[in-house]
Amino acid sequence: MKEAVTCDLPTCDSSSAMQVFINDKAFECAPGTMLPEVLEANAIPTDNVAIAVDFNVIPRADWGKTVLQDGSKIIIIKAVQGG
């Protein structure tokens, strides 16, 4: 089992923490944590990215409405240009 990274959210209590996965890396956070909170707490840049939670793409407008669940799998895809 992968070692979880503890979040810095003020609501995070290790006795009631849940585990989420960001690009297959385990993180702990408090139940009821919203998607933007876990991104901010872990200093994850949000410019030019697409995010899926449990294999469902979440429109940017819905990030603030997305409550993470224990075991949620968050996939962050960075858009790049090239030729």
PyMOL Python script that loads the backbone (N, CA, C, O; Angstrom):
from pymol import cmd

cmd.read_pdbstr("""\
ATOM      1  N   MET A   1       0.834  -1.176   0.000  1.00  0.00           N
ATOM      2  CA  MET A   1       0.000   0.000   0.000  1.00  0.00           C
ATOM      3  C   MET A   1       0.879   1.240   0.000  1.00  0.00           C
ATOM      4  O   MET A   1       1.885   1.280   0.709  1.00  0.00           O
ATOM      5  N   LYS A   2       0.520   2.252  -0.781  1.00  0.00           N
ATOM      6  CA  LYS A   2       1.282   3.485  -0.864  1.00  0.00           C
ATOM      7  C   LYS A   2       1.089   4.303   0.405  1.00  0.00           C
ATOM      8  O   LYS A   2       0.018   4.296   1.012  1.00  0.00           O
ATOM      9  N   GLU A   3       2.144   5.005   0.792  1.00  0.00           N
ATOM     10  CA  GLU A   3       2.064   5.866   1.971  1.00  0.00           C
ATOM     11  C   GLU A   3       1.273   7.122   1.622  1.00  0.00           C
ATOM     12  O   GLU A   3       1.498   7.736   0.579  1.00  0.00           O
ATOM     13  N   ALA A   4       0.355   7.496   2.490  1.00  0.00           N
ATOM     14  CA  ALA A   4      -0.475   8.673   2.251  1.00  0.00           C
ATOM     15  C   ALA A   4       0.271   9.932   2.658  1.00  0.00           C
ATOM     16  O   ALA A   4       1.065   9.921   3.598  1.00  0.00           O
ATOM     17  N   VAL A   5       0.010  11.008   1.946  1.00  0.00           N
ATOM     18  CA  VAL A   5       0.540  12.318   2.297  1.00  0.00           C
ATOM     19  C   VAL A   5      -0.559  13.043   3.047  1.00  0.00           C
ATOM     20  O   VAL A   5      -1.685  13.148   2.561  1.00  0.00           O
ATOM     21  N   THR A   6      -0.233  13.543   4.231  1.00  0.00           N
ATOM     22  CA  THR A   6      -1.237  14.223   5.041  1.00  0.00           C
ATOM     23  C   THR A   6      -1.448  15.625   4.516  1.00  0.00           C
ATOM     24  O   THR A   6      -0.490  16.331   4.201  1.00  0.00           O
ATOM     25  N   CYS A   7      -2.697  16.026   4.422  1.00  0.00           N
ATOM     26  CA  CYS A   7      -3.007  17.358   3.918  1.00  0.00           C
ATOM     27  C   CYS A   7      -2.812  18.397   5.009  1.00  0.00           C
ATOM     28  O   CYS A   7      -2.736  18.069   6.193  1.00  0.00           O
ATOM     29  N   ASP A   8      -2.731  19.652   4.594  1.00  0.00           N
ATOM     30  CA  ASP A   8      -2.560  20.761   5.531  1.00  0.00           C
ATOM     31  C   ASP A   8      -3.869  21.499   5.769  1.00  0.00           C
ATOM     32  O   ASP A   8      -3.855  22.628   6.258  1.00  0.00           O
ATOM     33  N   LEU A   9      -4.988  20.893   5.437  1.00  0.00           N
ATOM     34  CA  LEU A   9      -6.266  21.557   5.646  1.00  0.00           C
ATOM     35  C   LEU A   9      -6.536  21.699   7.138  1.00  0.00           C
ATOM     36  O   LEU A   9      -6.278  20.768   7.901  1.00  0.00           O
ATOM     37  N   PRO A  10      -7.055  22.861   7.568  1.00  0.00           N
ATOM     38  CA  PRO A  10      -7.334  23.038   8.987  1.00  0.00           C
ATOM     39  C   PRO A  10      -8.372  22.067   9.509  1.00  0.00           C
ATOM     40  O   PRO A  10      -8.406  21.794  10.709  1.00  0.00           O
ATOM     41  N   THR A  11      -9.220  21.538   8.641  1.00  0.00           N
ATOM     42  CA  THR A  11     -10.260  20.617   9.075  1.00  0.00           C
ATOM     43  C   THR A  11      -9.782  19.174   9.100  1.00  0.00           C
ATOM     44  O   THR A  11     -10.551  18.274   9.439  1.00  0.00           O
ATOM     45  N   CYS A  12      -8.522  18.943   8.746  1.00  0.00           N
ATOM     46  CA  CYS A  12      -8.001  17.585   8.655  1.00  0.00           C
ATOM     47  C   CYS A  12      -7.655  17.060  10.042  1.00  0.00           C
ATOM     48  O   CYS A  12      -6.840  17.647  10.754  1.00  0.00           O
ATOM     49  N   ASP A  13      -8.271  15.965  10.414  1.00  0.00           N
ATOM     50  CA  ASP A  13      -8.036  15.304  11.697  1.00  0.00           C
ATOM     51  C   ASP A  13      -7.689  13.866  11.368  1.00  0.00           C
ATOM     52  O   ASP A  13      -8.512  13.138  10.813  1.00  0.00           O
ATOM     53  N   SER A  14      -6.478  13.450  11.706  1.00  0.00           N
ATOM     54  CA  SER A  14      -6.023  12.131  11.278  1.00  0.00           C
ATOM     55  C   SER A  14      -6.908  10.993  11.789  1.00  0.00           C
ATOM     56  O   SER A  14      -6.918   9.912  11.200  1.00  0.00           O
ATOM     57  N   SER A  15      -7.651  11.220  12.875  1.00  0.00           N
ATOM     58  CA  SER A  15      -8.507  10.145  13.379  1.00  0.00           C
ATOM     59  C   SER A  15      -9.748   9.952  12.512  1.00  0.00           C
ATOM     60  O   SER A  15     -10.351   8.879  12.516  1.00  0.00           O
ATOM     61  N   SER A  16     -10.127  10.991  11.771  1.00  0.00           N
ATOM     62  CA  SER A  16     -11.312  10.873  10.920  1.00  0.00           C
ATOM     63  C   SER A  16     -10.970  11.126   9.457  1.00  0.00           C
ATOM     64  O   SER A  16     -11.863  11.348   8.640  1.00  0.00           O
ATOM     65  N   ALA A  17      -9.689  11.094   9.123  1.00  0.00           N
ATOM     66  CA  ALA A  17      -9.255  11.421   7.764  1.00  0.00           C
ATOM     67  C   ALA A  17      -9.708  10.360   6.774  1.00  0.00           C
ATOM     68  O   ALA A  17      -9.856   9.181   7.098  1.00  0.00           O
ATOM     69  N   MET A  18      -9.919  10.829   5.560  1.00  0.00           N
ATOM     70  CA  MET A  18     -10.205   9.908   4.467  1.00  0.00           C
ATOM     71  C   MET A  18      -9.034   9.998   3.497  1.00  0.00           C
ATOM     72  O   MET A  18      -8.236  10.934   3.556  1.00  0.00           O
ATOM     73  N   GLN A  19      -8.943   9.040   2.626  1.00  0.00           N
ATOM     74  CA  GLN A  19      -7.847   8.991   1.671  1.00  0.00           C
ATOM     75  C   GLN A  19      -8.383   9.223   0.268  1.00  0.00           C
ATOM     76  O   GLN A  19      -9.362   8.605  -0.149  1.00  0.00           O
ATOM     77  N   VAL A  20      -7.719  10.130  -0.457  1.00  0.00           N
ATOM     78  CA  VAL A  20      -8.017  10.351  -1.869  1.00  0.00           C
ATOM     79  C   VAL A  20      -6.712  10.154  -2.633  1.00  0.00           C
ATOM     80  O   VAL A  20      -5.628  10.174  -2.050  1.00  0.00           O
ATOM     81  N   PHE A  21      -6.830   9.968  -3.929  1.00  0.00           N
ATOM     82  CA  PHE A  21      -5.656   9.728  -4.763  1.00  0.00           C
ATOM     83  C   PHE A  21      -5.597  10.778  -5.858  1.00  0.00           C
ATOM     84  O   PHE A  21      -6.556  10.958  -6.608  1.00  0.00           O
ATOM     85  N   ILE A  22      -4.466  11.473  -5.949  1.00  0.00           N
ATOM     86  CA  ILE A  22      -4.256  12.459  -7.005  1.00  0.00           C
ATOM     87  C   ILE A  22      -3.175  11.906  -7.910  1.00  0.00           C
ATOM     88  O   ILE A  22      -2.022  11.761  -7.504  1.00  0.00           O
ATOM     89  N   ASN A  23      -3.555  11.596  -9.145  1.00  0.00           N
ATOM     90  CA  ASN A  23      -2.637  10.956 -10.104  1.00  0.00           C
ATOM     91  C   ASN A  23      -1.915   9.777  -9.442  1.00  0.00           C
ATOM     92  O   ASN A  23      -0.695   9.644  -9.534  1.00  0.00           O
ATOM     93  N   ASP A  24      -2.691   8.938  -8.781  1.00  0.00           N
ATOM     94  CA  ASP A  24      -2.232   7.700  -8.144  1.00  0.00           C
ATOM     95  C   ASP A  24      -1.380   7.897  -6.895  1.00  0.00           C
ATOM     96  O   ASP A  24      -0.822   6.927  -6.382  1.00  0.00           O
ATOM     97  N   LYS A  25      -1.266   9.122  -6.393  1.00  0.00           N
ATOM     98  CA  LYS A  25      -0.544   9.367  -5.143  1.00  0.00           C
ATOM     99  C   LYS A  25      -1.576   9.586  -4.038  1.00  0.00           C
ATOM    100  O   LYS A  25      -2.498  10.386  -4.196  1.00  0.00           O
ATOM    101  N   ALA A  26      -1.419   8.879  -2.925  1.00  0.00           N
ATOM    102  CA  ALA A  26      -2.395   8.931  -1.837  1.00  0.00           C
ATOM    103  C   ALA A  26      -2.216  10.189  -0.990  1.00  0.00           C
ATOM    104  O   ALA A  26      -1.096  10.580  -0.660  1.00  0.00           O
ATOM    105  N   PHE A  27      -3.342  10.812  -0.646  1.00  0.00           N
ATOM    106  CA  PHE A  27      -3.381  11.978   0.232  1.00  0.00           C
ATOM    107  C   PHE A  27      -4.474  11.751   1.258  1.00  0.00           C
ATOM    108  O   PHE A  27      -5.481  11.105   0.968  1.00  0.00           O
ATOM    109  N   GLU A  28      -4.279  12.281   2.454  1.00  0.00           N
ATOM    110  CA  GLU A  28      -5.323  12.239   3.469  1.00  0.00           C
ATOM    111  C   GLU A  28      -5.955  13.615   3.581  1.00  0.00           C
ATOM    112  O   GLU A  28      -5.269  14.632   3.482  1.00  0.00           O
ATOM    113  N   CYS A  29      -7.261  13.644   3.787  1.00  0.00           N
ATOM    114  CA  CYS A  29      -7.971  14.893   4.008  1.00  0.00           C
ATOM    115  C   CYS A  29      -9.228  14.596   4.809  1.00  0.00           C
ATOM    116  O   CYS A  29      -9.606  13.440   4.999  1.00  0.00           O
ATOM    117  N   ALA A  30      -9.858  15.647   5.268  1.00  0.00           N
ATOM    118  CA  ALA A  30     -11.043  15.510   6.108  1.00  0.00           C
ATOM    119  C   ALA A  30     -12.258  15.119   5.273  1.00  0.00           C
ATOM    120  O   ALA A  30     -12.353  15.496   4.105  1.00  0.00           O
ATOM    121  N   PRO A  31     -13.184  14.369   5.860  1.00  0.00           N
ATOM    122  CA  PRO A  31     -14.438  14.076   5.164  1.00  0.00           C
ATOM    123  C   PRO A  31     -15.124  15.394   4.782  1.00  0.00           C
ATOM    124  O   PRO A  31     -15.109  16.361   5.544  1.00  0.00           O
ATOM    125  N   GLY A  32     -15.715  15.410   3.605  1.00  0.00           N
ATOM    126  CA  GLY A  32     -16.413  16.608   3.147  1.00  0.00           C
ATOM    127  C   GLY A  32     -15.515  17.612   2.446  1.00  0.00           C
ATOM    128  O   GLY A  32     -15.970  18.701   2.094  1.00  0.00           O
ATOM    129  N   THR A  33     -14.246  17.269   2.237  1.00  0.00           N
ATOM    130  CA  THR A  33     -13.326  18.175   1.556  1.00  0.00           C
ATOM    131  C   THR A  33     -13.768  18.371   0.114  1.00  0.00           C
ATOM    132  O   THR A  33     -14.131  17.422  -0.581  1.00  0.00           O
ATOM    133  N   MET A  34     -13.727  19.623  -0.315  1.00  0.00           N
ATOM    134  CA  MET A  34     -14.101  19.970  -1.685  1.00  0.00           C
ATOM    135  C   MET A  34     -12.865  19.877  -2.587  1.00  0.00           C
ATOM    136  O   MET A  34     -11.737  20.014  -2.112  1.00  0.00           O
ATOM    137  N   LEU A  35     -13.074  19.650  -3.861  1.00  0.00           N
ATOM    138  CA  LEU A  35     -11.990  19.519  -4.825  1.00  0.00           C
ATOM    139  C   LEU A  35     -11.020  20.704  -4.775  1.00  0.00           C
ATOM    140  O   LEU A  35      -9.814  20.469  -4.691  1.00  0.00           O
ATOM    141  N   PRO A  36     -11.475  21.965  -4.821  1.00  0.00           N
ATOM    142  CA  PRO A  36     -10.515  23.078  -4.793  1.00  0.00           C
ATOM    143  C   PRO A  36      -9.686  23.114  -3.504  1.00  0.00           C
ATOM    144  O   PRO A  36      -8.535  23.551  -3.524  1.00  0.00           O
ATOM    145  N   GLU A  37     -10.252  22.665  -2.400  1.00  0.00           N
ATOM    146  CA  GLU A  37      -9.513  22.667  -1.131  1.00  0.00           C
ATOM    147  C   GLU A  37      -8.320  21.716  -1.186  1.00  0.00           C
ATOM    148  O   GLU A  37      -7.224  22.068  -0.749  1.00  0.00           O
ATOM    149  N   VAL A  38      -8.526  20.532  -1.713  1.00  0.00           N
ATOM    150  CA  VAL A  38      -7.424  19.565  -1.766  1.00  0.00           C
ATOM    151  C   VAL A  38      -6.373  20.010  -2.785  1.00  0.00           C
ATOM    152  O   VAL A  38      -5.184  19.765  -2.582  1.00  0.00           O
ATOM    153  N   LEU A  39      -6.784  20.652  -3.864  1.00  0.00           N
ATOM    154  CA  LEU A  39      -5.825  21.161  -4.845  1.00  0.00           C
ATOM    155  C   LEU A  39      -4.979  22.265  -4.222  1.00  0.00           C
ATOM    156  O   LEU A  39      -3.755  22.266  -4.357  1.00  0.00           O
ATOM    157  N   GLU A  40      -5.626  23.198  -3.544  1.00  0.00           N
ATOM    158  CA  GLU A  40      -4.913  24.316  -2.917  1.00  0.00           C
ATOM    159  C   GLU A  40      -4.011  23.837  -1.784  1.00  0.00           C
ATOM    160  O   GLU A  40      -2.871  24.288  -1.674  1.00  0.00           O
ATOM    161  N   ALA A  41      -4.498  22.940  -0.949  1.00  0.00           N
ATOM    162  CA  ALA A  41      -3.727  22.450   0.195  1.00  0.00           C
ATOM    163  C   ALA A  41      -2.456  21.731  -0.247  1.00  0.00           C
ATOM    164  O   ALA A  41      -1.484  21.660   0.505  1.00  0.00           O
ATOM    165  N   ASN A  42      -2.465  21.203  -1.452  1.00  0.00           N
ATOM    166  CA  ASN A  42      -1.309  20.473  -1.952  1.00  0.00           C
ATOM    167  C   ASN A  42      -0.554  21.241  -3.036  1.00  0.00           C
ATOM    168  O   ASN A  42       0.263  20.671  -3.759  1.00  0.00           O
ATOM    169  N   ALA A  43      -0.840  22.554  -3.141  1.00  0.00           N
ATOM    170  CA  ALA A  43      -0.145  23.456  -4.070  1.00  0.00           C
ATOM    171  C   ALA A  43      -0.142  22.932  -5.505  1.00  0.00           C
ATOM    172  O   ALA A  43       0.877  22.968  -6.195  1.00  0.00           O
ATOM    173  N   ILE A  44      -1.301  22.448  -5.935  1.00  0.00           N
ATOM    174  CA  ILE A  44      -1.419  21.921  -7.295  1.00  0.00           C
ATOM    175  C   ILE A  44      -1.914  23.039  -8.207  1.00  0.00           C
ATOM    176  O   ILE A  44      -3.011  23.562  -8.012  1.00  0.00           O
ATOM    177  N   PRO A  45      -1.103  23.408  -9.208  1.00  0.00           N
ATOM    178  CA  PRO A  45      -1.511  24.472 -10.134  1.00  0.00           C
ATOM    179  C   PRO A  45      -2.762  24.069 -10.918  1.00  0.00           C
ATOM    180  O   PRO A  45      -2.914  22.911 -11.307  1.00  0.00           O
ATOM    181  N   THR A  46      -3.642  25.021 -11.141  1.00  0.00           N
ATOM    182  CA  THR A  46      -4.902  24.701 -11.819  1.00  0.00           C
ATOM    183  C   THR A  46      -5.051  25.397 -13.175  1.00  0.00           C
ATOM    184  O   THR A  46      -6.109  25.320 -13.799  1.00  0.00           O
ATOM    185  N   ASP A  47      -3.996  26.075 -13.628  1.00  0.00           N
ATOM    186  CA  ASP A  47      -4.054  26.708 -14.947  1.00  0.00           C
ATOM    187  C   ASP A  47      -3.860  25.651 -16.027  1.00  0.00           C
ATOM    188  O   ASP A  47      -2.983  24.793 -15.925  1.00  0.00           O
ATOM    189  N   ASN A  48      -4.680  25.726 -17.050  1.00  0.00           N
ATOM    190  CA  ASN A  48      -4.557  24.846 -18.217  1.00  0.00           C
ATOM    191  C   ASN A  48      -4.594  23.367 -17.869  1.00  0.00           C
ATOM    192  O   ASN A  48      -3.811  22.581 -18.402  1.00  0.00           O
ATOM    193  N   VAL A  49      -5.499  22.988 -16.977  1.00  0.00           N
ATOM    194  CA  VAL A  49      -5.637  21.578 -16.622  1.00  0.00           C
ATOM    195  C   VAL A  49      -7.087  21.139 -16.792  1.00  0.00           C
ATOM    196  O   VAL A  49      -8.015  21.947 -16.752  1.00  0.00           O
ATOM    197  N   ALA A  50      -7.244  19.857 -16.979  1.00  0.00           N
ATOM    198  CA  ALA A  50      -8.557  19.212 -16.924  1.00  0.00           C
ATOM    199  C   ALA A  50      -8.496  18.257 -15.745  1.00  0.00           C
ATOM    200  O   ALA A  50      -7.464  17.637 -15.491  1.00  0.00           O
ATOM    201  N   ILE A  51      -9.604  18.142 -15.027  1.00  0.00           N
ATOM    202  CA  ILE A  51      -9.626  17.277 -13.853  1.00  0.00           C
ATOM    203  C   ILE A  51     -10.799  16.308 -13.954  1.00  0.00           C
ATOM    204  O   ILE A  51     -11.922  16.685 -14.287  1.00  0.00           O
ATOM    205  N   ALA A  52     -10.498  15.048 -13.656  1.00  0.00           N
ATOM    206  CA  ALA A  52     -11.530  14.020 -13.579  1.00  0.00           C
ATOM    207  C   ALA A  52     -11.517  13.456 -12.165  1.00  0.00           C
ATOM    208  O   ALA A  52     -10.457  13.256 -11.572  1.00  0.00           O
ATOM    209  N   VAL A  53     -12.695  13.205 -11.640  1.00  0.00           N
ATOM    210  CA  VAL A  53     -12.834  12.561 -10.339  1.00  0.00           C
ATOM    211  C   VAL A  53     -13.585  11.258 -10.582  1.00  0.00           C
ATOM    212  O   VAL A  53     -14.691  11.256 -11.122  1.00  0.00           O
ATOM    213  N   ASP A  54     -12.979  10.169 -10.184  1.00  0.00           N
ATOM    214  CA  ASP A  54     -13.552   8.838 -10.399  1.00  0.00           C
ATOM    215  C   ASP A  54     -13.947   8.638 -11.858  1.00  0.00           C
ATOM    216  O   ASP A  54     -15.020   8.123 -12.171  1.00  0.00           O
ATOM    217  N   PHE A  55     -13.034   9.068 -12.746  1.00  0.00           N
ATOM    218  CA  PHE A  55     -13.146   8.878 -14.196  1.00  0.00           C
ATOM    219  C   PHE A  55     -14.249   9.695 -14.855  1.00  0.00           C
ATOM    220  O   PHE A  55     -14.647   9.407 -15.984  1.00  0.00           O
ATOM    221  N   ASN A  56     -14.749  10.722 -14.147  1.00  0.00           N
ATOM    222  CA  ASN A  56     -15.717  11.661 -14.717  1.00  0.00           C
ATOM    223  C   ASN A  56     -15.080  13.038 -14.777  1.00  0.00           C
ATOM    224  O   ASN A  56     -14.666  13.579 -13.752  1.00  0.00           O
ATOM    225  N   VAL A  57     -14.998  13.615 -15.986  1.00  0.00           N
ATOM    226  CA  VAL A  57     -14.422  14.948 -16.134  1.00  0.00           C
ATOM    227  C   VAL A  57     -15.338  15.950 -15.437  1.00  0.00           C
ATOM    228  O   VAL A  57     -16.552  15.953 -15.640  1.00  0.00           O
ATOM    229  N   ILE A  58     -14.724  16.806 -14.604  1.00  0.00           N
ATOM    230  CA  ILE A  58     -15.472  17.802 -13.847  1.00  0.00           C
ATOM    231  C   ILE A  58     -15.252  19.160 -14.506  1.00  0.00           C
ATOM    232  O   ILE A  58     -14.122  19.646 -14.542  1.00  0.00           O
ATOM    233  N   PRO A  59     -16.320  19.788 -15.031  1.00  0.00           N
ATOM    234  CA  PRO A  59     -16.156  21.126 -15.597  1.00  0.00           C
ATOM    235  C   PRO A  59     -15.641  22.084 -14.520  1.00  0.00           C
ATOM    236  O   PRO A  59     -16.028  21.983 -13.356  1.00  0.00           O
ATOM    237  N   ARG A  60     -14.778  23.001 -14.911  1.00  0.00           N
ATOM    238  CA  ARG A  60     -14.191  23.957 -13.968  1.00  0.00           C
ATOM    239  C   ARG A  60     -15.273  24.651 -13.140  1.00  0.00           C
ATOM    240  O   ARG A  60     -15.081  24.889 -11.948  1.00  0.00           O
ATOM    241  N   ALA A  61     -16.388  24.971 -13.749  1.00  0.00           N
ATOM    242  CA  ALA A  61     -17.478  25.645 -13.029  1.00  0.00           C
ATOM    243  C   ALA A  61     -18.040  24.795 -11.897  1.00  0.00           C
ATOM    244  O   ALA A  61     -18.664  25.325 -10.978  1.00  0.00           O
ATOM    245  N   ASP A  62     -17.827  23.477 -11.953  1.00  0.00           N
ATOM    246  CA  ASP A  62     -18.355  22.575 -10.923  1.00  0.00           C
ATOM    247  C   ASP A  62     -17.315  22.155  -9.886  1.00  0.00           C
ATOM    248  O   ASP A  62     -17.643  21.412  -8.960  1.00  0.00           O
ATOM    249  N   TRP A  63     -16.083  22.609 -10.017  1.00  0.00           N
ATOM    250  CA  TRP A  63     -15.050  22.210  -9.056  1.00  0.00           C
ATOM    251  C   TRP A  63     -15.463  22.546  -7.631  1.00  0.00           C
ATOM    252  O   TRP A  63     -15.294  21.731  -6.724  1.00  0.00           O
ATOM    253  N   GLY A  64     -16.008  23.752  -7.427  1.00  0.00           N
ATOM    254  CA  GLY A  64     -16.392  24.196  -6.092  1.00  0.00           C
ATOM    255  C   GLY A  64     -17.584  23.454  -5.519  1.00  0.00           C
ATOM    256  O   GLY A  64     -17.869  23.573  -4.328  1.00  0.00           O
ATOM    257  N   LYS A  65     -18.280  22.696  -6.339  1.00  0.00           N
ATOM    258  CA  LYS A  65     -19.440  21.915  -5.894  1.00  0.00           C
ATOM    259  C   LYS A  65     -19.090  20.437  -5.710  1.00  0.00           C
ATOM    260  O   LYS A  65     -19.935  19.638  -5.308  1.00  0.00           O
ATOM    261  N   THR A  66     -17.841  20.085  -6.006  1.00  0.00           N
ATOM    262  CA  THR A  66     -17.441  18.682  -6.004  1.00  0.00           C
ATOM    263  C   THR A  66     -16.873  18.282  -4.641  1.00  0.00           C
ATOM    264  O   THR A  66     -15.773  18.690  -4.268  1.00  0.00           O
ATOM    265  N   VAL A  67     -17.641  17.481  -3.912  1.00  0.00           N
ATOM    266  CA  VAL A  67     -17.222  16.972  -2.611  1.00  0.00           C
ATOM    267  C   VAL A  67     -16.533  15.626  -2.840  1.00  0.00           C
ATOM    268  O   VAL A  67     -17.086  14.733  -3.482  1.00  0.00           O
ATOM    269  N   LEU A  68     -15.343  15.500  -2.315  1.00  0.00           N
ATOM    270  CA  LEU A  68     -14.596  14.258  -2.478  1.00  0.00           C
ATOM    271  C   LEU A  68     -15.054  13.216  -1.475  1.00  0.00           C
ATOM    272  O   LEU A  68     -15.480  13.545  -0.369  1.00  0.00           O
ATOM    273  N   GLN A  69     -14.962  11.970  -1.868  1.00  0.00           N
ATOM    274  CA  GLN A  69     -15.341  10.835  -1.026  1.00  0.00           C
ATOM    275  C   GLN A  69     -14.095  10.031  -0.685  1.00  0.00           C
ATOM    276  O   GLN A  69     -13.079  10.136  -1.372  1.00  0.00           O
ATOM    277  N   ASP A  70     -14.166   9.238   0.359  1.00  0.00           N
ATOM    278  CA  ASP A  70     -13.055   8.374   0.696  1.00  0.00           C
ATOM    279  C   ASP A  70     -12.758   7.468  -0.496  1.00  0.00           C
ATOM    280  O   ASP A  70     -13.646   6.787  -1.008  1.00  0.00           O
ATOM    281  N   GLY A  71     -11.507   7.469  -0.929  1.00  0.00           N
ATOM    282  CA  GLY A  71     -11.118   6.647  -2.069  1.00  0.00           C
ATOM    283  C   GLY A  71     -11.259   7.326  -3.417  1.00  0.00           C
ATOM    284  O   GLY A  71     -10.970   6.712  -4.444  1.00  0.00           O
ATOM    285  N   SER A  72     -11.703   8.595  -3.442  1.00  0.00           N
ATOM    286  CA  SER A  72     -11.840   9.297  -4.719  1.00  0.00           C
ATOM    287  C   SER A  72     -10.523   9.283  -5.475  1.00  0.00           C
ATOM    288  O   SER A  72      -9.454   9.463  -4.892  1.00  0.00           O
ATOM    289  N   LYS A  73     -10.617   9.067  -6.775  1.00  0.00           N
ATOM    290  CA  LYS A  73      -9.442   9.078  -7.646  1.00  0.00           C
ATOM    291  C   LYS A  73      -9.507  10.332  -8.514  1.00  0.00           C
ATOM    292  O   LYS A  73     -10.388  10.477  -9.362  1.00  0.00           O
ATOM    293  N   ILE A  74      -8.561  11.224  -8.283  1.00  0.00           N
ATOM    294  CA  ILE A  74      -8.508  12.503  -9.002  1.00  0.00           C
ATOM    295  C   ILE A  74      -7.396  12.390 -10.036  1.00  0.00           C
ATOM    296  O   ILE A  74      -6.260  12.048  -9.709  1.00  0.00           O
ATOM    297  N   ILE A  75      -7.737  12.679 -11.278  1.00  0.00           N
ATOM    298  CA  ILE A  75      -6.758  12.654 -12.349  1.00  0.00           C
ATOM    299  C   ILE A  75      -6.627  14.075 -12.878  1.00  0.00           C
ATOM    300  O   ILE A  75      -7.617  14.698 -13.262  1.00  0.00           O
ATOM    301  N   ILE A  76      -5.399  14.582 -12.896  1.00  0.00           N
ATOM    302  CA  ILE A  76      -5.134  15.933 -13.383  1.00  0.00           C
ATOM    303  C   ILE A  76      -4.340  15.808 -14.670  1.00  0.00           C
ATOM    304  O   ILE A  76      -3.283  15.179 -14.710  1.00  0.00           O
ATOM    305  N   ILE A  77      -4.870  16.420 -15.723  1.00  0.00           N
ATOM    306  CA  ILE A  77      -4.224  16.369 -17.034  1.00  0.00           C
ATOM    307  C   ILE A  77      -3.864  17.788 -17.424  1.00  0.00           C
ATOM    308  O   ILE A  77      -4.733  18.655 -17.516  1.00  0.00           O
ATOM    309  N   LYS A  78      -2.580  18.024 -17.655  1.00  0.00           N
ATOM    310  CA  LYS A  78      -2.077  19.347 -18.032  1.00  0.00           C
ATOM    311  C   LYS A  78      -2.049  19.470 -19.547  1.00  0.00           C
ATOM    312  O   LYS A  78      -1.508  18.616 -20.249  1.00  0.00           O
ATOM    313  N   ALA A  79      -2.648  20.558 -20.036  1.00  0.00           N
ATOM    314  CA  ALA A  79      -2.623  20.827 -21.477  1.00  0.00           C
ATOM    315  C   ALA A  79      -1.281  21.447 -21.846  1.00  0.00           C
ATOM    316  O   ALA A  79      -0.784  22.341 -21.160  1.00  0.00           O
ATOM    317  N   VAL A  80      -0.706  20.961 -22.932  1.00  0.00           N
ATOM    318  CA  VAL A  80       0.560  21.501 -23.419  1.00  0.00           C
ATOM    319  C   VAL A  80       0.456  21.745 -24.920  1.00  0.00           C
ATOM    320  O   VAL A  80      -0.319  21.096 -25.623  1.00  0.00           O
ATOM    321  N   GLN A  81       1.254  22.695 -25.388  1.00  0.00           N
ATOM    322  CA  GLN A  81       1.285  22.957 -26.816  1.00  0.00           C
ATOM    323  C   GLN A  81       2.577  22.386 -27.372  1.00  0.00           C
ATOM    324  O   GLN A  81       3.587  22.279 -26.677  1.00  0.00           O
ATOM    325  N   GLY A  82       2.516  22.039 -28.588  1.00  0.00           N
ATOM    326  CA  GLY A  82       3.739  21.518 -29.215  1.00  0.00           C
ATOM    327  C   GLY A  82       3.501  21.318 -30.697  1.00  0.00           C
ATOM    328  O   GLY A  82       2.393  21.481 -31.207  1.00  0.00           O
ATOM    329  N   GLY A  83       4.526  20.977 -31.334  1.00  0.00           N
ATOM    330  CA  GLY A  83       4.371  20.843 -32.751  1.00  0.00           C
ATOM    331  C   GLY A  83       5.133  19.754 -33.346  1.00  0.00           C
ATOM    332  O   GLY A  83       5.072  19.549 -34.558  1.00  0.00           O
TER     333      GLY A  83
END
""", "prot")
cmd.dss("prot")
cmd.show_as("cartoon", "prot")
cmd.util.cbc("prot")
cmd.orient("prot")
